Amino acid sequence: MYTYQAEESTGADRERLILEHLPQVRLIARRIHERLPESVSLDDLISNGVVGLIAAVDKFDPSQNVQLKTYAEHKIRGAILDGLREMDWAPKNKRRQAKRIEGAIAALEQRLGRAPAEEEIAGELKLSIEEYRQWLYEVRALTIGSFEFASEDQEGDLLDYIPDTDDDLPSKTLERAELERVLAQGIEQMPKMERTVLSLYYHEEATLREIAEITQMHLSRIAQLKSQGILRLRTYMERHWSSRR
């Protein structure tokens, strides 16, 4: 009888935790969906997010000193991004555009010894500044997972090198700390406005529309700056982190 009651209680607690965190799934799914084409269903994103939430609840270990909300966010976002990878929704020409921007940034950084300005990147691509900014706007959805979706083969994503929260081996902890240090250096070298946009978006969890209101800039311009910042950061990390591996 005791075992039955314990199992019943555990099942009830699991269901309660899942229901409590469903709003978190919807919030994350909506934030991702707002940067995707209309053809991508919000319901599909939510469904994938729920799968991630269930996995988080089932695998959560309070002894790791991590809040369930934080752990669940990692699992929910990962499940949604995995679902998008399987859909392969992004047009190949947009992936090529993103890679060309990365290539231009890398070439200019090597030649100039500093972070290139927008006008210099546009010139390297032989585009007008208006055409270049349109490219940035068009590839904005490819940066929804920070480093994901920018490569055509979708392999070697830098985030794959960050260990899961349940992997506490000393070697993995050291590797994560080193990756975060290199990442911080890359962010420090970015232009101020791009750093501001990424900080508000990822650390303050502000939406692009909220960032536009804070900075008093047009929404499309914020989307462009976010795309450029992510692609610039990818270029830096591929040069300074991948070579270490």
Secondary structure, 3 states (H helix, E strand, C coil): CHHHHHHHHHHHHHHHHHHHCHHHHHHHHHHHHCCCCCCCCHHHHHHHHHHHHHHHHHHCCHHHCCCHHHHHHHHHHHHHHHHHHHHCCCCHHHHHHHHHHHHHHHHHHHHHCCCCCHHHHHHHCCCCHHHHHHHHHHCHHHHCCCCCCCCCCCCCCHHHHCCCCCCCCHHHHHHHHHHHHHHHHHHHCCCHHHHHHHHHHHHCCCCHHHHHHHHCCCHHHHHHHHHHHHHHHHHHHHHHCHHHC
